[in-house]
Amino acid sequence: MSTNIEELVQTYLTIRNHRETILREYEAEDRELKKDLQEVEQQLLAVCNETNTNGFKTDSGTVTRKLTERFYCNDWDNFRKFVLEHQAVELLERRIHQGNFKEFIAERPEDGLPPGVNVMKEFGITVRKPAA
């Protein structure tokens, strides 16, 4: 079976453009729905606050008020010192910063990968529209 490369590229671009269009439409509608949900959530939270309850049941469903805590850092240098001083690396998430790590190993190609680290490489395709 012979394939027409021009036809494959055109098909690829057509599919990609269509996906971009429906994604933009979906994202616009989703933004509106999220906004509507936030307004309803605020009204339900106001009911919990006014009645001083952590939730209530209705025939349609149960509402539960919850407190969410998120920690963030505004002084990474001091926090890094704290982590090292207390040997508390478990306070950090387990992931490798891809850009920094790539730069780190590029500067030390003779060292290879550190213990416990693997690399996955795969080829992909990028298709660009012709310049106008």
URURKA-V877088 format. One record per backbone hydrogen bond with DSSP energy under -1.0 kcal/mol. CO is the residue of the C=O (numbers start at 1). NH is the residue of the N-H. If there is no record, write none. Layout:
<<CO | NH> <CO | NH>>
This chain:
<<4 | 8> <5 | 9> <6 | 10> <7 | 11> <8 | 12> <9 | 13> <10 | 14> <11 | 15> <12 | 16> <13 | 17> <14 | 18> <15 | 19> <16 | 20> <17 | 21> <18 | 22> <19 | 23> <20 | 24> <21 | 25> <22 | 26> <23 | 27> <24 | 28> <25 | 29> <26 | 30> <27 | 31> <28 | 32> <29 | 33> <30 | 34> <31 | 35> <32 | 36> <33 | 37> <34 | 38> <35 | 39> <36 | 40> <37 | 41> <38 | 42> <39 | 43> <40 | 44> <41 | 45> <42 | 46> <43 | 47> <44 | 48> <45 | 49> <46 | 50> <47 | 51> <48 | 53> <54 | 65> <56 | 63> <61 | 58> <63 | 56> <75 | 79> <76 | 80> <77 | 81> <78 | 82> <79 | 83> <80 | 84> <81 | 85> <82 | 86> <83 | 88> <88 | 91> <89 | 92> <93 | 95> <97 | 101> <98 | 102> <99 | 103> <100 | 104> <101 | 105> <102 | 106> <103 | 107> <108 | 111> <114 | 117>>
